[in-house]
């Protein structure tokens, strides 16, 4: 989220969008690593936190203009 905090207007939304893509990519990598048994079970709190970050970034990227 720090990526967008220091920017303004369209640049801010673009930085949040980039961070959202990265967060989704990290989650996908964790899921693939689990599916391929490279890693064991990931703590539910960690996954919940990742979902929370993704949801927050989604709201920042796709919020309606006032």
PyMOL Python script that loads the backbone (N, CA, C, O; Angstrom):
from pymol import cmd

cmd.read_pdbstr("""\
ATOM      1  N   UNK A   1       0.813  -1.180   0.000  1.00  0.00           N
ATOM      2  CA  UNK A   1       0.000   0.000   0.000  1.00  0.00           C
ATOM      3  C   UNK A   1       0.857   1.245   0.000  1.00  0.00           C
ATOM      4  O   UNK A   1       0.421   2.316  -0.422  1.00  0.00           O
ATOM      5  N   UNK A   2       2.062   1.099   0.469  1.00  0.00           N
ATOM      6  CA  UNK A   2       2.973   2.237   0.480  1.00  0.00           C
ATOM      7  C   UNK A   2       3.270   2.722  -0.932  1.00  0.00           C
ATOM      8  O   UNK A   2       3.630   3.882  -1.136  1.00  0.00           O
ATOM      9  N   UNK A   3       3.116   1.820  -1.912  1.00  0.00           N
ATOM     10  CA  UNK A   3       3.373   2.194  -3.303  1.00  0.00           C
ATOM     11  C   UNK A   3       2.499   3.361  -3.748  1.00  0.00           C
ATOM     12  O   UNK A   3       2.964   4.231  -4.485  1.00  0.00           O
ATOM     13  N   UNK A   4       1.257   3.392  -3.319  1.00  0.00           N
ATOM     14  CA  UNK A   4       0.341   4.438  -3.762  1.00  0.00           C
ATOM     15  C   UNK A   4       0.287   5.645  -2.854  1.00  0.00           C
ATOM     16  O   UNK A   4      -0.144   6.715  -3.281  1.00  0.00           O
ATOM     17  N   UNK A   5       0.710   5.502  -1.623  1.00  0.00           N
ATOM     18  CA  UNK A   5       0.547   6.573  -0.641  1.00  0.00           C
ATOM     19  C   UNK A   5       1.262   7.872  -1.013  1.00  0.00           C
ATOM     20  O   UNK A   5       0.766   8.957  -0.710  1.00  0.00           O
ATOM     21  N   UNK A   6       2.394   7.774  -1.651  1.00  0.00           N
ATOM     22  CA  UNK A   6       3.168   8.971  -1.966  1.00  0.00           C
ATOM     23  C   UNK A   6       2.857   9.577  -3.316  1.00  0.00           C
ATOM     24  O   UNK A   6       3.560  10.484  -3.760  1.00  0.00           O
ATOM     25  N   UNK A   7       1.820   9.096  -3.978  1.00  0.00           N
ATOM     26  CA  UNK A   7       1.476   9.583  -5.311  1.00  0.00           C
ATOM     27  C   UNK A   7       0.143  10.296  -5.300  1.00  0.00           C
ATOM     28  O   UNK A   7      -0.602  10.231  -4.322  1.00  0.00           O
ATOM     29  N   UNK A   8      -0.154  10.980  -6.396  1.00  0.00           N
ATOM     30  CA  UNK A   8      -1.387  11.760  -6.486  1.00  0.00           C
ATOM     31  C   UNK A   8      -2.180  11.355  -7.716  1.00  0.00           C
ATOM     32  O   UNK A   8      -1.628  10.846  -8.692  1.00  0.00           O
ATOM     33  N   UNK A   9      -3.489  11.591  -7.652  1.00  0.00           N
ATOM     34  CA  UNK A   9      -4.439  11.418  -8.760  1.00  0.00           C
ATOM     35  C   UNK A   9      -4.289  10.072  -9.458  1.00  0.00           C
ATOM     36  O   UNK A   9      -4.295   9.033  -8.797  1.00  0.00           O
ATOM     37  N   UNK A  10      -4.156  10.071 -10.782  1.00  0.00           N
ATOM     38  CA  UNK A  10      -4.089   8.850 -11.567  1.00  0.00           C
ATOM     39  C   UNK A  10      -2.891   7.983 -11.234  1.00  0.00           C
ATOM     40  O   UNK A  10      -2.971   6.756 -11.278  1.00  0.00           O
ATOM     41  N   UNK A  11      -1.787   8.620 -10.901  1.00  0.00           N
ATOM     42  CA  UNK A  11      -0.595   7.857 -10.525  1.00  0.00           C
ATOM     43  C   UNK A  11      -0.833   7.044  -9.263  1.00  0.00           C
ATOM     44  O   UNK A  11      -0.346   5.920  -9.143  1.00  0.00           O
ATOM     45  N   UNK A  12      -1.579   7.605  -8.325  1.00  0.00           N
ATOM     46  CA  UNK A  12      -1.876   6.914  -7.077  1.00  0.00           C
ATOM     47  C   UNK A  12      -2.673   5.649  -7.368  1.00  0.00           C
ATOM     48  O   UNK A  12      -2.338   4.576  -6.866  1.00  0.00           O
ATOM     49  N   UNK A  13      -3.709   5.764  -8.164  1.00  0.00           N
ATOM     50  CA  UNK A  13      -4.534   4.600  -8.486  1.00  0.00           C
ATOM     51  C   UNK A  13      -3.709   3.552  -9.236  1.00  0.00           C
ATOM     52  O   UNK A  13      -3.878   2.354  -9.009  1.00  0.00           O
ATOM     53  N   UNK A  14      -2.830   3.990 -10.116  1.00  0.00           N
ATOM     54  CA  UNK A  14      -1.990   3.056 -10.865  1.00  0.00           C
ATOM     55  C   UNK A  14      -1.044   2.308  -9.930  1.00  0.00           C
ATOM     56  O   UNK A  14      -0.828   1.108 -10.098  1.00  0.00           O
ATOM     57  N   UNK A  15      -0.487   2.997  -8.962  1.00  0.00           N
ATOM     58  CA  UNK A  15       0.416   2.345  -8.002  1.00  0.00           C
ATOM     59  C   UNK A  15      -0.343   1.331  -7.152  1.00  0.00           C
ATOM     60  O   UNK A  15       0.161   0.240  -6.887  1.00  0.00           O
ATOM     61  N   UNK A  16      -1.571   1.692  -6.717  1.00  0.00           N
ATOM     62  CA  UNK A  16      -2.392   0.736  -5.965  1.00  0.00           C
ATOM     63  C   UNK A  16      -2.746  -0.462  -6.837  1.00  0.00           C
ATOM     64  O   UNK A  16      -2.780  -1.594  -6.354  1.00  0.00           O
ATOM     65  N   UNK A  17      -3.007  -0.222  -8.103  1.00  0.00           N
ATOM     66  CA  UNK A  17      -3.327  -1.302  -9.029  1.00  0.00           C
ATOM     67  C   UNK A  17      -2.139  -2.255  -9.183  1.00  0.00           C
ATOM     68  O   UNK A  17      -2.310  -3.473  -9.219  1.00  0.00           O
ATOM     69  N   UNK A  18      -0.955  -1.695  -9.273  1.00  0.00           N
ATOM     70  CA  UNK A  18       0.255  -2.506  -9.369  1.00  0.00           C
ATOM     71  C   UNK A  18       0.452  -3.343  -8.104  1.00  0.00           C
ATOM     72  O   UNK A  18       0.800  -4.521  -8.177  1.00  0.00           O
ATOM     73  N   UNK A  19       0.226  -2.723  -6.949  1.00  0.00           N
ATOM     74  CA  UNK A  19       0.356  -3.434  -5.675  1.00  0.00           C
ATOM     75  C   UNK A  19      -0.698  -4.539  -5.570  1.00  0.00           C
ATOM     76  O   UNK A  19      -0.419  -5.612  -5.036  1.00  0.00           O
ATOM     77  N   UNK A  20      -1.899  -4.283  -6.074  1.00  0.00           N
ATOM     78  CA  UNK A  20      -2.956  -5.295  -6.070  1.00  0.00           C
ATOM     79  C   UNK A  20      -2.550  -6.498  -6.916  1.00  0.00           C
ATOM     80  O   UNK A  20      -2.737  -7.642  -6.501  1.00  0.00           O
ATOM     81  N   UNK A  21      -2.004  -6.248  -8.080  1.00  0.00           N
ATOM     82  CA  UNK A  21      -1.540  -7.336  -8.933  1.00  0.00           C
ATOM     83  C   UNK A  21      -0.450  -8.147  -8.258  1.00  0.00           C
ATOM     84  O   UNK A  21      -0.438  -9.375  -8.350  1.00  0.00           O
ATOM     85  N   UNK A  22       0.457  -7.477  -7.587  1.00  0.00           N
ATOM     86  CA  UNK A  22       1.532  -8.173  -6.880  1.00  0.00           C
ATOM     87  C   UNK A  22       0.989  -9.005  -5.720  1.00  0.00           C
ATOM     88  O   UNK A  22       1.434 -10.132  -5.504  1.00  0.00           O
ATOM     89  N   UNK A  23       0.043  -8.464  -4.984  1.00  0.00           N
ATOM     90  CA  UNK A  23      -0.542  -9.197  -3.853  1.00  0.00           C
ATOM     91  C   UNK A  23      -1.273 -10.441  -4.341  1.00  0.00           C
ATOM     92  O   UNK A  23      -1.160 -11.511  -3.743  1.00  0.00           O
ATOM     93  N   UNK A  24      -2.016 -10.298  -5.420  1.00  0.00           N
ATOM     94  CA  UNK A  24      -2.713 -11.462  -5.987  1.00  0.00           C
ATOM     95  C   UNK A  24      -1.712 -12.504  -6.488  1.00  0.00           C
ATOM     96  O   UNK A  24      -1.947 -13.706  -6.364  1.00  0.00           O
ATOM     97  N   UNK A  25      -0.613 -12.046  -7.044  1.00  0.00           N
ATOM     98  CA  UNK A  25       0.416 -12.956  -7.537  1.00  0.00           C
ATOM     99  C   UNK A  25       1.056 -13.734  -6.391  1.00  0.00           C
ATOM    100  O   UNK A  25       1.305 -14.933  -6.515  1.00  0.00           O
ATOM    101  N   UNK A  26       1.321 -13.062  -5.287  1.00  0.00           N
ATOM    102  CA  UNK A  26       1.894 -13.736  -4.120  1.00  0.00           C
ATOM    103  C   UNK A  26       0.943 -14.814  -3.609  1.00  0.00           C
ATOM    104  O   UNK A  26       1.371 -15.929  -3.310  1.00  0.00           O
ATOM    105  N   UNK A  27      -0.345 -14.488  -3.508  1.00  0.00           N
ATOM    106  CA  UNK A  27      -1.320 -15.465  -3.049  1.00  0.00           C
ATOM    107  C   UNK A  27      -1.373 -16.667  -3.996  1.00  0.00           C
ATOM    108  O   UNK A  27      -1.428 -17.813  -3.551  1.00  0.00           O
ATOM    109  N   UNK A  28      -1.355 -16.401  -5.282  1.00  0.00           N
ATOM    110  CA  UNK A  28      -1.367 -17.490  -6.268  1.00  0.00           C
ATOM    111  C   UNK A  28      -0.118 -18.365  -6.126  1.00  0.00           C
ATOM    112  O   UNK A  28      -0.207 -19.588  -6.238  1.00  0.00           O
ATOM    113  N   UNK A  29       1.022 -17.762  -5.886  1.00  0.00           N
ATOM    114  CA  UNK A  29       2.262 -18.532  -5.707  1.00  0.00           C
ATOM    115  C   UNK A  29       2.173 -19.428  -4.477  1.00  0.00           C
ATOM    116  O   UNK A  29       2.621 -20.574  -4.512  1.00  0.00           O
ATOM    117  N   UNK A  30       1.606 -18.922  -3.406  1.00  0.00           N
ATOM    118  CA  UNK A  30       1.434 -19.723  -2.199  1.00  0.00           C
ATOM    119  C   UNK A  30       0.504 -20.898  -2.491  1.00  0.00           C
ATOM    120  O   UNK A  30       0.778 -22.025  -2.080  1.00  0.00           O
ATOM    121  N   UNK A  31      -0.588 -20.637  -3.197  1.00  0.00           N
ATOM    122  CA  UNK A  31      -1.543 -21.700  -3.516  1.00  0.00           C
ATOM    123  C   UNK A  31      -0.909 -22.769  -4.410  1.00  0.00           C
ATOM    124  O   UNK A  31      -1.135 -23.961  -4.202  1.00  0.00           O
ATOM    125  N   UNK A  32      -0.132 -22.358  -5.386  1.00  0.00           N
ATOM    126  CA  UNK A  32       0.542 -23.316  -6.270  1.00  0.00           C
ATOM    127  C   UNK A  32       1.578 -24.114  -5.481  1.00  0.00           C
ATOM    128  O   UNK A  32       1.680 -25.329  -5.648  1.00  0.00           O
ATOM    129  N   UNK A  33       2.338 -23.447  -4.633  1.00  0.00           N
ATOM    130  CA  UNK A  33       3.341 -24.140  -3.824  1.00  0.00           C
ATOM    131  C   UNK A  33       2.681 -25.186  -2.922  1.00  0.00           C
ATOM    132  O   UNK A  33       3.230 -26.270  -2.721  1.00  0.00           O
ATOM    133  N   UNK A  34       1.521 -24.865  -2.387  1.00  0.00           N
ATOM    134  CA  UNK A  34       0.795 -25.842  -1.576  1.00  0.00           C
ATOM    135  C   UNK A  34       0.314 -27.008  -2.433  1.00  0.00           C
ATOM    136  O   UNK A  34       0.469 -28.168  -2.053  1.00  0.00           O
ATOM    137  N   UNK A  35      -0.262 -26.703  -3.575  1.00  0.00           N
ATOM    138  CA  UNK A  35      -0.798 -27.739  -4.461  1.00  0.00           C
ATOM    139  C   UNK A  35       0.295 -28.693  -4.930  1.00  0.00           C
ATOM    140  O   UNK A  35       0.053 -29.888  -5.102  1.00  0.00           O
ATOM    141  N   UNK A  36       1.481 -28.166  -5.133  1.00  0.00           N
ATOM    142  CA  UNK A  36       2.588 -28.998  -5.603  1.00  0.00           C
ATOM    143  C   UNK A  36       3.396 -29.585  -4.443  1.00  0.00           C
ATOM    144  O   UNK A  36       4.411 -30.253  -4.639  1.00  0.00           O
ATOM    145  N   UNK A  37       2.915 -29.313  -3.237  1.00  0.00           N
ATOM    146  CA  UNK A  37       3.518 -29.839  -2.011  1.00  0.00           C
ATOM    147  C   UNK A  37       4.956 -29.379  -1.778  1.00  0.00           C
ATOM    148  O   UNK A  37       5.764 -30.092  -1.183  1.00  0.00           O
ATOM    149  N   UNK A  38       5.252 -28.180  -2.257  1.00  0.00           N
ATOM    150  CA  UNK A  38       6.543 -27.579  -1.940  1.00  0.00           C
ATOM    151  C   UNK A  38       6.533 -27.048  -0.509  1.00  0.00           C
ATOM    152  O   UNK A  38       7.562 -27.005   0.166  1.00  0.00           O
ATOM    153  N   UNK A  39       5.339 -26.643  -0.063  1.00  0.00           N
ATOM    154  CA  UNK A  39       5.170 -26.141   1.301  1.00  0.00           C
ATOM    155  C   UNK A  39       3.985 -26.857   1.933  1.00  0.00           C
ATOM    156  O   UNK A  39       3.142 -27.428   1.241  1.00  0.00           O
ATOM    157  N   UNK A  40       3.937 -26.816   3.246  1.00  0.00           N
ATOM    158  CA  UNK A  40       2.830 -27.424   3.976  1.00  0.00           C
ATOM    159  C   UNK A  40       1.670 -26.445   4.096  1.00  0.00           C
ATOM    160  O   UNK A  40       1.531 -25.507   3.312  1.00  0.00           O
ATOM    161  N   UNK A  41       0.868 -26.691   5.077  1.00  0.00           N
ATOM    162  CA  UNK A  41      -0.291 -25.841   5.329  1.00  0.00           C
ATOM    163  C   UNK A  41       0.174 -24.457   5.778  1.00  0.00           C
ATOM    164  O   UNK A  41       1.093 -24.322   6.585  1.00  0.00           O
ATOM    165  N   UNK A  42      -0.477 -23.448   5.239  1.00  0.00           N
ATOM    166  CA  UNK A  42      -0.181 -22.067   5.630  1.00  0.00           C
ATOM    167  C   UNK A  42      -1.184 -21.678   6.711  1.00  0.00           C
ATOM    168  O   UNK A  42      -2.375 -21.972   6.602  1.00  0.00           O
ATOM    169  N   UNK A  43      -0.700 -21.027   7.736  1.00  0.00           N
ATOM    170  CA  UNK A  43      -1.550 -20.600   8.843  1.00  0.00           C
ATOM    171  C   UNK A  43      -2.736 -19.791   8.312  1.00  0.00           C
ATOM    172  O   UNK A  43      -2.571 -18.904   7.475  1.00  0.00           O
ATOM    173  N   UNK A  44      -3.920 -20.107   8.807  1.00  0.00           N
ATOM    174  CA  UNK A  44      -5.145 -19.426   8.367  1.00  0.00           C
ATOM    175  C   UNK A  44      -5.078 -17.924   8.619  1.00  0.00           C
ATOM    176  O   UNK A  44      -5.653 -17.145   7.858  1.00  0.00           O
ATOM    177  N   UNK A  45      -4.389 -17.509   9.672  1.00  0.00           N
ATOM    178  CA  UNK A  45      -4.258 -16.072   9.972  1.00  0.00           C
ATOM    179  C   UNK A  45      -3.468 -15.366   8.876  1.00  0.00           C
ATOM    180  O   UNK A  45      -3.775 -14.228   8.524  1.00  0.00           O
ATOM    181  N   UNK A  46      -2.469 -16.025   8.345  1.00  0.00           N
ATOM    182  CA  UNK A  46      -1.658 -15.445   7.270  1.00  0.00           C
ATOM    183  C   UNK A  46      -2.511 -15.279   6.015  1.00  0.00           C
ATOM    184  O   UNK A  46      -2.496 -14.225   5.378  1.00  0.00           O
ATOM    185  N   UNK A  47      -3.249 -16.321   5.669  1.00  0.00           N
ATOM    186  CA  UNK A  47      -4.108 -16.251   4.482  1.00  0.00           C
ATOM    187  C   UNK A  47      -5.202 -15.202   4.656  1.00  0.00           C
ATOM    188  O   UNK A  47      -5.548 -14.500   3.706  1.00  0.00           O
ATOM    189  N   UNK A  48      -5.745 -15.095   5.866  1.00  0.00           N
ATOM    190  CA  UNK A  48      -6.764 -14.088   6.141  1.00  0.00           C
ATOM    191  C   UNK A  48      -6.184 -12.687   5.979  1.00  0.00           C
ATOM    192  O   UNK A  48      -6.836 -11.792   5.440  1.00  0.00           O
ATOM    193  N   UNK A  49      -4.966 -12.510   6.447  1.00  0.00           N
ATOM    194  CA  UNK A  49      -4.314 -11.199   6.327  1.00  0.00           C
ATOM    195  C   UNK A  49      -4.068 -10.853   4.858  1.00  0.00           C
ATOM    196  O   UNK A  49      -4.263  -9.711   4.440  1.00  0.00           O
ATOM    197  N   UNK A  50      -3.642 -11.843   4.086  1.00  0.00           N
ATOM    198  CA  UNK A  50      -3.418 -11.626   2.654  1.00  0.00           C
ATOM    199  C   UNK A  50      -4.735 -11.244   1.977  1.00  0.00           C
ATOM    200  O   UNK A  50      -4.765 -10.330   1.152  1.00  0.00           O
ATOM    201  N   UNK A  51      -5.810 -11.930   2.317  1.00  0.00           N
ATOM    202  CA  UNK A  51      -7.127 -11.597   1.758  1.00  0.00           C
ATOM    203  C   UNK A  51      -7.541 -10.187   2.140  1.00  0.00           C
ATOM    204  O   UNK A  51      -8.126  -9.468   1.330  1.00  0.00           O
ATOM    205  N   UNK A  52      -7.243  -9.788   3.367  1.00  0.00           N
ATOM    206  CA  UNK A  52      -7.582  -8.442   3.831  1.00  0.00           C
ATOM    207  C   UNK A  52      -6.823  -7.377   3.033  1.00  0.00           C
ATOM    208  O   UNK A  52      -7.403  -6.370   2.627  1.00  0.00           O
ATOM    209  N   UNK A  53      -5.552  -7.599   2.816  1.00  0.00           N
ATOM    210  CA  UNK A  53      -4.739  -6.654   2.035  1.00  0.00           C
ATOM    211  C   UNK A  53      -5.278  -6.557   0.608  1.00  0.00           C
ATOM    212  O   UNK A  53      -5.402  -5.458   0.067  1.00  0.00           O
ATOM    213  N   UNK A  54      -5.597  -7.697  -0.002  1.00  0.00           N
ATOM    214  CA  UNK A  54      -6.132  -7.702  -1.362  1.00  0.00           C
ATOM    215  C   UNK A  54      -7.468  -6.963  -1.411  1.00  0.00           C
ATOM    216  O   UNK A  54      -7.713  -6.186  -2.334  1.00  0.00           O
ATOM    217  N   UNK A  55      -8.329  -7.199  -0.427  1.00  0.00           N
ATOM    218  CA  UNK A  55      -9.628  -6.515  -0.397  1.00  0.00           C
ATOM    219  C   UNK A  55      -9.464  -5.007  -0.242  1.00  0.00           C
ATOM    220  O   UNK A  55     -10.168  -4.233  -0.891  1.00  0.00           O
ATOM    221  N   UNK A  56      -8.541  -4.591   0.613  1.00  0.00           N
ATOM    222  CA  UNK A  56      -8.292  -3.158   0.809  1.00  0.00           C
ATOM    223  C   UNK A  56      -7.780  -2.516  -0.475  1.00  0.00           C
ATOM    224  O   UNK A  56      -8.246  -1.446  -0.866  1.00  0.00           O
ATOM    225  N   UNK A  57      -6.829  -3.164  -1.127  1.00  0.00           N
ATOM    226  CA  UNK A  57      -6.303  -2.624  -2.383  1.00  0.00           C
ATOM    227  C   UNK A  57      -7.379  -2.606  -3.466  1.00  0.00           C
ATOM    228  O   UNK A  57      -7.428  -1.681  -4.276  1.00  0.00           O
ATOM    229  N   UNK A  58      -8.232  -3.612  -3.485  1.00  0.00           N
ATOM    230  CA  UNK A  58      -9.329  -3.647  -4.464  1.00  0.00           C
ATOM    231  C   UNK A  58     -10.240  -2.444  -4.276  1.00  0.00           C
ATOM    232  O   UNK A  58     -10.643  -1.807  -5.249  1.00  0.00           O
ATOM    233  N   UNK A  59     -10.563  -2.133  -3.024  1.00  0.00           N
ATOM    234  CA  UNK A  59     -11.414  -0.957  -2.761  1.00  0.00           C
ATOM    235  C   UNK A  59     -10.718   0.335  -3.188  1.00  0.00           C
ATOM    236  O   UNK A  59     -11.368   1.253  -3.689  1.00  0.00           O
ATOM    237  N   UNK A  60      -9.416   0.410  -2.996  1.00  0.00           N
ATOM    238  CA  UNK A  60      -8.682   1.618  -3.384  1.00  0.00           C
ATOM    239  C   UNK A  60      -8.607   1.773  -4.910  1.00  0.00           C
ATOM    240  O   UNK A  60      -8.659   2.889  -5.426  1.00  0.00           O
ATOM    241  N   UNK A  61      -8.487   0.671  -5.613  1.00  0.00           N
ATOM    242  CA  UNK A  61      -8.358   0.722  -7.074  1.00  0.00           C
ATOM    243  C   UNK A  61      -9.696   0.952  -7.748  1.00  0.00           C
ATOM    244  O   UNK A  61      -9.795   1.725  -8.702  1.00  0.00           O
ATOM    245  N   UNK A  62     -10.735   0.273  -7.248  1.00  0.00           N
ATOM    246  CA  UNK A  62     -12.021   0.282  -7.946  1.00  0.00           C
ATOM    247  C   UNK A  62     -13.092   1.144  -7.291  1.00  0.00           C
ATOM    248  O   UNK A  62     -14.269   1.033  -7.634  1.00  0.00           O
ATOM    249  N   UNK A  63     -12.703   1.998  -6.359  1.00  0.00           N
ATOM    250  CA  UNK A  63     -13.698   2.867  -5.721  1.00  0.00           C
ATOM    251  C   UNK A  63     -14.272   3.833  -6.746  1.00  0.00           C
ATOM    252  O   UNK A  63     -13.607   4.225  -7.704  1.00  0.00           O
ATOM    253  N   UNK A  64     -15.484   4.192  -6.523  1.00  0.00           N
ATOM    254  CA  UNK A  64     -16.157   5.142  -7.422  1.00  0.00           C
ATOM    255  C   UNK A  64     -15.674   6.551  -7.151  1.00  0.00           C
ATOM    256  O   UNK A  64     -15.425   6.939  -6.010  1.00  0.00           O
ATOM    257  N   UNK A  65     -15.551   7.293  -8.209  1.00  0.00           N
ATOM    258  CA  UNK A  65     -15.154   8.708  -8.068  1.00  0.00           C
ATOM    259  C   UNK A  65     -16.317   9.475  -7.457  1.00  0.00           C
ATOM    260  O   UNK A  65     -17.464   9.260  -7.848  1.00  0.00           O
ATOM    261  N   UNK A  66     -16.049  10.360  -6.514  1.00  0.00           N
ATOM    262  CA  UNK A  66     -17.102  11.127  -5.849  1.00  0.00           C
ATOM    263  C   UNK A  66     -17.567  12.270  -6.700  1.00  0.00           C
ATOM    264  O   UNK A  66     -18.453  13.022  -6.292  1.00  0.00           O
TER     265      UNK A  66
END
""", "prot")
cmd.dss("prot")
cmd.show_as("cartoon", "prot")
cmd.util.cbc("prot")
cmd.orient("prot")
